[in-house]
């Protein structure tokens, strides 16, 4: 008895009683549960009530021949996956080809050898069982993935709604606080250190507002990345805007720049987001230097990409800090006046990845750190706006 045949049912369909008896006895001895039928119509009706695991089918039969029986099996949703092996005295190639065309999985020519029939029956039973197992695994995995996607979408929607609500709920009281602060500054006497307090207040206010804007932009990119349609952008223009913004924000930084190598370079993305990203990288650089230490921006074209580097003087940072440099809350070394970088570096990295770019950081060979942005070049002229509509 072969273990593969245990608890398996085989159906024999043949109009010759002798063939049914010989095949039936042989298969029962091998451990099969055998059901024999002399007519195709009877076999199909029985299969509907209790589908077999395998069918041995003769071709030449009165009424419905074997080809038609096979067609009926394959046309039925419940029966179509059952493997059918043809047993026939027809040995012509055309007969065998037709048997495979209507859905047969194998063809054994009569007179057949017992060992061959048993071997082929066991092989196709095992193949069928493996196929059913794989199909079940696929169905289960698809169901699991669909459920995971559903839950992820719920969390994404909840995350966006929560952040939008948080932004609104925070801005409302902050607007009141900012307004009251402005009134208090107006009432302070000129000799009370008002200027120093004002500078500190303005810096803190700008930081709070930027953190809120950066958090919302990060959330939107993570949840709605497909909404950011890229357009052709002239990179040199974006870099100049970022340099001007940093010069206005941190006049003492004195960033030196050489972007002549990308004057005609066009990339695919969003001009406003790119300008914001390069501004954040430059602003991060100002937090990684002491007074008098250099910051240099350089841009060039290499290997079908635009390479933009922002390098600082001063000391380098640890390998651990390099690994977490672009993570939210991961920057904590070489920061002027303590604190951290906020979300600027993390947002810059996410913006670059959004448009198939990349940003990295390393220690410079002569000290300081080097942040390098790589963006794929895009042919053609930039659009008028260079951003999303």
KAPE-V141357 format. One record per residue. N is the residue number from 1. PHI is phi in whole degrees, 0 to 359 (NA if undefined). PSI is psi in radians with two decimals (999 if undefined). Layout:
n->[N,N]
phi->[PHI,PHI]
psi->[PSI,PSI]
This chain:
n->[1,2,3,4,5,6,7,8,9,10,11,12,13,14,15,16,17,18,19,20,21,22,23,24,25,26,27,28,29,30,31,32,33,34,35,36,37,38,39,40,41,42,43,44,45,46,47,48,49,50,51,52,53,54,55,56,57,58,59,60,61,62,63,64,65,66,67,68,69,70,71,72,73,74,75,76,77,78,79,80,81,82,83,84,85,86,87,88,89,90,91,92,93,94,95,96,97,98,99,100,101,102,103,104,105,106,107,108,109,110,111,112,113,114,115,116,117,118,119,120,121,122,123,124,125,126,127,128,129,130,131,132,133,134,135,136,137,138,139,140,141,142,143,144,145,146,147,148,149,150,151,152,153,154,155,156,157,158,159,160,161,162,163,164,165,166,167,168,169,170,171,172,173,174,175,176,177,178,179,180,181,182,183,184,185,186,187,188,189,190,191,192,193,194,195,196,197,198,199,200,201,202,203,204,205,206,207,208,209,210,211,212,213,214,215,216,217,218,219,220,221,222,223,224,225,226,227,228,229,230,231,232,233,234,235,236,237,238,239,240,241,242,243,244,245,246,247,248,249,250,251,252,253,254,255,256,257,258,259,260,261,262,263,264,265,266,267,268,269,270,271,272,273,274,275,276,277,278,279,280,281,282,283,284,285,286,287,288,289,290,291,292,293,294,295,296,297,298,299,300,301,302,303,304,305,306,307,308,309,310,311,312,313,314,315,316,317,318,319,320,321,322,323,324,325,326,327,328,329,330,331,332,333,334,335,336,337,338,339,340,341,342,343,344,345,346,347,348,349,350,351,352,353,354,355,356,357,358,359,360,361,362,363,364,365,366,367,368,369,370,371,372,373,374,375,376,377,378,379,380,381,382,383,384,385,386,387,388,389]
phi->[NA,269,301,293,269,296,63,245,248,242,252,252,234,201,277,267,303,296,297,298,292,295,296,298,296,297,286,295,297,274,106,278,269,254,232,247,219,272,226,294,299,295,294,296,299,291,295,297,283,211,299,278,270,204,233,254,230,279,267,275,218,292,77,272,282,298,300,291,301,297,300,295,300,288,276,263,304,281,251,295,274,286,290,240,254,277,241,208,281,290,242,289,300,298,295,295,299,296,298,289,296,275,124,292,258,200,212,242,272,279,289,257,266,305,299,293,298,295,297,292,296,295,300,286,295,297,299,296,295,297,295,298,296,295,298,294,298,295,299,295,293,298,297,295,294,296,293,296,295,298,293,297,296,298,295,298,297,295,297,296,297,295,294,297,294,299,299,293,292,281,294,299,290,295,301,294,297,297,296,296,297,298,295,295,297,295,272,288,292,297,264,261,78,300,298,297,296,296,299,295,297,298,295,294,297,298,294,299,296,292,300,293,295,296,297,293,294,301,297,294,296,294,267,234,303,292,282,267,278,277,233,287,234,279,295,302,296,298,296,296,298,294,298,295,295,291,298,285,282,230,302,285,295,57,291,269,223,226,244,297,287,235,303,256,280,238,236,261,172,237,300,294,292,299,300,294,294,292,299,295,294,294,295,299,299,294,274,252,229,268,305,91,276,276,226,231,253,222,223,207,250,207,58,77,230,263,247,240,246,236,245,244,273,86,268,271,229,291,296,297,293,296,294,257,304,258,269,296,76,266,260,213,242,54,257,295,66,76,82,223,275,71,256,302,295,296,293,300,298,293,296,296,294,301,246,62,256,204,229,227,220,209,281,286,294,246,105,71,239,231,262,233,256,240,228,292,289,232,286,95,279,289,284,298,263,67,212,283,290]
psi->[2.31,2.24,-0.48,-0.40,-0.18,2.34,0.42,2.52,2.29,2.38,2.25,2.28,1.91,2.38,-0.09,2.00,-0.62,-0.74,-0.71,-0.72,-0.80,-0.85,-0.73,-0.81,-0.72,-0.77,-0.64,-0.68,-0.51,-0.04,0.08,2.67,1.99,2.37,2.12,2.45,2.37,-0.15,2.53,-0.69,-0.74,-0.70,-0.73,-0.76,-0.73,-0.66,-0.58,-0.66,-0.65,1.59,2.38,3.02,-0.41,2.61,2.30,2.15,2.20,2.72,-0.91,1.83,2.62,2.62,-1.94,2.04,3.05,-0.62,-0.78,-0.65,-0.78,-0.72,-0.73,-0.71,-0.82,-0.34,-0.20,2.18,-0.64,-0.42,-0.21,-0.44,-0.06,2.19,2.38,2.14,2.17,2.35,2.00,2.66,-0.24,2.20,0.05,2.62,-0.67,-0.66,-0.78,-0.74,-0.75,-0.64,-0.73,-0.59,-0.62,-0.09,0.06,2.63,-0.27,2.94,2.10,2.24,2.34,2.59,2.42,2.76,2.40,-0.79,-0.66,-0.78,-0.76,-0.76,-0.79,-0.65,-0.81,-0.71,-0.83,-0.50,-0.80,-0.74,-0.73,-0.75,-0.72,-0.70,-0.78,-0.69,-0.78,-0.72,-0.69,-0.71,-0.72,-0.78,-0.75,-0.74,-0.69,-0.73,-0.74,-0.73,-0.69,-0.71,-0.72,-0.70,-0.70,-0.79,-0.69,-0.71,-0.67,-0.79,-0.70,-0.79,-0.74,-0.68,-0.79,-0.78,-0.72,-0.77,-0.71,-0.74,-0.75,-0.75,-0.79,-0.79,-0.53,-0.67,-0.62,-0.93,-0.57,-0.64,-0.70,-0.75,-0.78,-0.71,-0.77,-0.68,-0.70,-0.73,-0.70,-0.69,-0.64,-0.53,-0.19,2.41,2.68,-0.50,0.33,0.28,0.42,-0.68,-0.79,-0.76,-0.67,-0.74,-0.80,-0.72,-0.82,-0.68,-0.79,-0.70,-0.82,-0.66,-0.77,-0.83,-0.67,-0.71,-0.71,-0.78,-0.73,-0.72,-0.75,-0.70,-0.74,-0.79,-0.73,-0.70,-0.75,-0.65,-0.59,0.79,-0.60,-0.27,-0.23,1.61,2.28,2.51,2.92,2.23,2.34,1.95,-0.70,-0.67,-0.74,-0.77,-0.69,-0.70,-0.73,-0.74,-0.73,-0.70,-0.71,-0.67,-0.62,-0.61,-0.76,1.36,-0.55,-0.17,-0.68,0.94,2.19,2.40,2.47,1.72,0.31,-0.44,-0.13,0.42,-0.63,0.15,2.39,2.32,2.85,2.17,-2.60,2.09,-0.75,-0.73,-0.72,-0.78,-0.70,-0.71,-0.81,-0.60,-0.77,-0.68,-0.73,-0.71,-0.65,-0.71,-0.65,-0.40,-0.11,0.20,2.69,2.92,2.30,-0.22,2.60,2.68,2.20,2.25,2.34,2.56,2.46,2.96,2.30,2.19,0.72,0.17,2.76,2.27,2.11,2.13,2.51,1.92,2.48,2.78,-2.92,-2.73,2.89,-2.98,2.91,2.82,-0.60,-0.76,-0.58,-0.69,-0.58,0.17,-0.70,0.25,2.65,2.10,0.18,-0.08,2.13,0.16,2.65,0.74,2.15,2.33,0.36,-3.02,-2.74,-2.99,-0.05,-2.52,0.03,-0.88,-0.72,-0.72,-0.70,-0.76,-0.75,-0.64,-0.75,-0.76,-0.54,-0.55,0.65,0.45,-3.03,2.53,2.39,2.94,2.52,2.89,2.42,2.68,-0.45,0.43,2.96,-2.98,2.77,2.02,2.27,2.21,2.34,2.22,2.37,2.43,2.62,2.23,2.80,3.00,2.66,2.75,2.95,-0.72,-0.60,0.47,-3.07,2.60,999]
